[in-house]
Amino acid sequence: MILPSQDCPSPREFFSIHAEDYAKSHSHAHGSDLAELVELLDPKPSEVALDVGAGTGFTTVEIARRVKRVIALDITEEMLAQARKLAAEKGLSNIMFKVGEAEKLPFPDSSFDVVTTRRAAHHFSSVNDFLKETQRVLVKGGRVGIVDMSPPEGTQDFFNELERLRDSTHISALTPSEWQDNVNRSGLEVVTCKVLSESRTIEQWLYPVKMGGREESRIREKLSKAPTPIASSLRFTYSEGEITGFTKDRILLIAMKNHS
């Protein structure tokens, strides 16, 4: 067995190190995808929800304001500790916190009306297993809401290699068509699927990784070698001939477990 080195931390190690940084992330706290996700899911006061890959709790808290009870699930205790602080600051007492894996949800069948995962699925070892588990734990008629980075078709290999230079725990970001195919195979029915776009500078995209390190230099080298069609699809921005950023797409997908 090969243990993770400092250069290649495990997901638990990476998020343990950066938990406080993620708790301060303006994009995670206030990104427009959060409000739109909650609006499209339309949680009800009588419902019970599960937030998978809850991280520092921004999505959990917004869902908790609207439902009877929500469970925040994450593989990293340090991230959940930040989520507990946020819930306490907001005066919310209807949240439970649990360490667990997205691919092996530790809950009985038909336990939840709503399942969410936001900006986390690219770290899952198996999106298919997560979707199958989600289908299992949802009640009939229950909904799942997914937000995650989603590269344009034809850029996925380049995009995922780029993401791994920033964060070696990144596994794979799926294109919109890949998401829809996987959701359909899981037995869930896609209700809404849209792409939200946001222009990011290299510094904004790197966060919580700091500028000036090995990650930035490797990423700039990778960006400089991007084929023209990739640069066009990712909508690179430039200043005085230097790449300053690109557009990051995120999928927002709502699916339902059929009553039949």
C-alpha positions in Angstrom: 0.0 0.0 0.0 1.3 3.4 -1.0 0.6 6.1 1.5 -0.2 9.6 0.2 2.8 11.9 0.2 2.9 15.6 1.0 2.9 16.3 -2.7 -0.2 14.1 -3.3 -2.5 14.3 -0.3 -5.6 12.3 0.2 -8.9 14.1 -0.1 -9.2 14.0 3.7 -5.8 15.5 4.1 -6.3 18.2 1.5 -9.6 19.4 2.9 -8.4 19.1 6.5 -5.6 21.5 5.6 -7.9 23.9 3.7 -11.0 23.7 5.8 -10.7 27.2 7.3 -10.0 28.7 3.8 -13.1 27.1 2.3 -15.1 28.5 5.2 -14.0 31.9 4.1 -14.7 31.3 0.4 -17.0 34.1 -1.0 -17.7 32.0 -4.1 -18.9 29.0 -2.1 -20.9 31.2 0.3 -22.5 33.6 -2.2 -22.2 32.0 -5.7 -25.4 32.5 -7.7 -25.6 28.7 -8.2 -26.5 28.2 -4.6 -29.6 30.4 -4.7 -30.7 28.9 -8.0 -30.2 25.4 -6.7 -32.4 26.0 -3.7 -35.1 27.8 -5.8 -35.3 24.9 -8.3 -35.4 22.2 -5.6 -38.2 24.2 -3.7 -37.7 22.4 -0.3 -40.8 22.2 1.9 -41.0 22.7 5.7 -42.2 19.1 6.2 -39.2 17.6 4.3 -36.0 15.9 5.4 -32.9 16.6 3.4 -29.3 15.2 2.9 -26.4 17.4 1.8 -23.6 15.2 0.4 -20.1 16.5 0.4 -21.4 19.3 2.6 -18.0 20.8 3.3 -18.2 23.9 5.4 -21.9 24.0 5.3 -23.0 26.8 3.0 -25.5 24.7 1.1 -26.6 22.8 4.2 -27.5 26.0 6.0 -29.6 27.3 3.1 -31.5 24.1 2.8 -31.9 23.9 6.6 -33.8 27.3 6.6 -36.5 25.6 4.5 -36.9 22.0 5.7 -37.7 20.1 8.9 -34.3 18.5 9.2 -31.1 18.1 7.2 -28.0 15.9 7.5 -24.7 17.3 6.5 -22.5 14.4 5.2 -18.7 14.8 4.5 -15.6 12.6 4.6 -13.7 15.3 6.5 -14.3 16.1 10.2 -12.5 19.4 9.9 -14.9 20.6 7.2 -17.9 19.5 9.3 -16.4 21.4 12.3 -16.6 24.6 10.2 -20.1 23.7 9.2 -21.1 23.3 12.8 -19.7 26.8 13.5 -21.7 28.3 10.6 -24.9 26.6 11.8 -24.4 27.9 15.3 -23.8 31.4 14.0 -27.0 31.3 12.0 -29.0 29.9 15.0 -30.0 26.7 13.2 -30.7 23.6 15.3 -32.2 21.3 12.7 -28.9 20.1 11.3 -27.2 16.8 12.0 -23.5 16.3 11.0 -22.1 12.9 10.0 -18.8 11.7 8.5 -19.4 9.4 5.6 -18.8 8.7 1.9 -20.9 9.8 -1.0 -20.6 6.3 -2.7 -21.8 4.4 0.4 -24.5 6.6 2.0 -25.0 5.3 5.6 -28.8 5.6 5.6 -31.8 3.3 5.1 -33.7 3.2 1.8 -36.3 6.0 1.3 -34.9 8.2 4.0 -34.9 11.6 2.3 -37.2 13.9 0.3 -34.3 16.0 -1.0 -30.6 15.2 -1.6 -28.1 17.9 -2.6 -24.4 18.0 -3.6 -22.8 21.2 -4.6 -19.2 21.7 -5.9 -18.1 18.3 -4.6 -18.9 15.6 -7.1 -15.6 16.0 -9.0 -14.0 14.5 -5.9 -16.2 11.4 -5.8 -14.5 8.1 -6.6 -17.6 7.0 -8.5 -20.4 9.4 -9.6 -22.4 6.3 -10.7 -22.2 4.8 -7.2 -23.3 8.2 -5.7 -26.3 8.4 -8.0 -27.3 4.8 -7.3 -27.1 5.5 -3.6 -29.0 8.7 -4.0 -31.8 6.9 -5.9 -31.9 4.3 -3.1 -32.2 6.8 -0.2 -34.7 9.1 -1.9 -38.4 8.6 -1.3 -40.6 8.2 -4.4 -41.0 11.6 -5.9 -37.9 12.9 -4.1 -35.5 15.2 -5.8 -31.7 15.5 -6.1 -30.0 18.8 -6.9 -26.4 18.7 -8.3 -24.0 21.6 -8.9 -20.5 20.9 -10.1 -17.8 22.2 -12.4 -18.6 20.9 -15.9 -16.1 21.3 -18.8 -17.4 22.1 -22.3 -17.6 19.1 -24.6 -14.2 18.3 -26.1 -12.2 20.0 -23.3 -12.7 17.4 -20.6 -9.2 15.8 -20.8 -7.4 19.1 -20.8 -9.7 20.6 -18.1 -9.4 17.6 -15.7 -5.6 17.6 -16.1 -5.5 21.3 -15.3 -7.7 20.8 -12.2 -5.4 18.0 -11.0 -2.4 20.5 -11.2 -4.3 22.7 -8.7 -5.7 19.9 -6.5 -4.3 16.4 -6.9 -7.5 15.0 -5.2 -9.6 16.1 -8.2 -10.9 12.9 -9.9 -13.1 14.0 -12.8 -15.5 16.8 -13.8 -18.2 15.5 -16.2 -19.6 17.3 -19.2 -23.3 18.0 -19.3 -24.0 15.1 -21.6 -22.0 12.7 -19.3 -24.1 13.9 -16.3 -27.4 13.3 -18.0 -26.3 9.9 -19.2 -25.2 8.8 -15.8 -28.4 10.2 -14.1 -30.6 8.4 -16.6 -28.8 5.1 -16.0 -29.2 5.4 -12.3 -33.0 5.3 -12.6 -33.5 9.0 -11.8 -35.3 11.3 -14.2 -33.7 14.6 -15.3 -36.1 17.5 -14.6 -33.8 20.5 -15.2 -30.2 20.7 -16.7 -28.5 24.0 -17.3 -25.0 25.4 -17.4 -24.0 28.5 -15.4 -20.9 30.3 -16.5 -18.5 32.5 -14.5 -15.3 34.2 -15.6 -12.5 33.5 -13.2 -9.0 35.0 -12.9 -6.2 32.5 -12.3 -6.0 33.7 -8.7 -9.7 33.2 -8.1 -9.6 29.8 -9.7 -6.6 28.6 -7.6 -8.2 29.4 -4.3 -7.6 28.1 -1.6 -4.2 27.2 -3.2 -2.0 30.3 -2.9 -0.4 32.1 -5.8 3.3 32.0 -6.3 3.8 28.3 -5.6 4.5 25.2 -7.8 0.8 24.8 -8.6 0.6 28.2 -10.3 3.8 27.7 -12.3 2.6 24.3 -13.6 -0.8 25.6 -14.4 0.5 28.6 -16.3 2.7 26.3 -18.3 -0.3 24.0 -19.1 -2.4 27.0 -20.1 0.2 28.4 -22.4 0.3 25.1 -24.3 -3.5 24.8 -24.8 -4.6 24.2 -28.4 -6.5 27.0 -29.9 -9.9 25.2 -29.9 -9.4 24.5 -26.1 -8.5 28.1 -25.4 -11.6 29.2 -27.4 -14.0 26.8 -25.7 -12.7 27.8 -22.2 -12.8 31.4 -23.2 -9.3 32.4 -22.1 -8.8 36.0 -21.1 -5.6 37.9 -21.8 -3.7 41.0 -20.8 -0.6 42.1 -22.7 -0.4 38.7 -24.3 -0.5 36.8 -21.0 -3.3 34.5 -20.0 -5.1 36.0 -17.0 -8.1 33.6 -16.6 -10.8 31.6 -18.3 -14.6 30.9 -18.0 -15.6 28.1 -15.6 -18.9 26.4 -16.4 -21.0 24.7 -13.7 -23.8 22.3 -14.3 -27.0 22.7 -12.3 -29.1 19.5 -12.6 -32.3 18.6 -10.9 -33.6 15.0 -11.1 -36.4 13.1 -9.5 -37.1 9.6 -8.3 -40.2 8.4 -10.1 -43.3 7.4 -8.2 -43.6 4.1 -10.1 
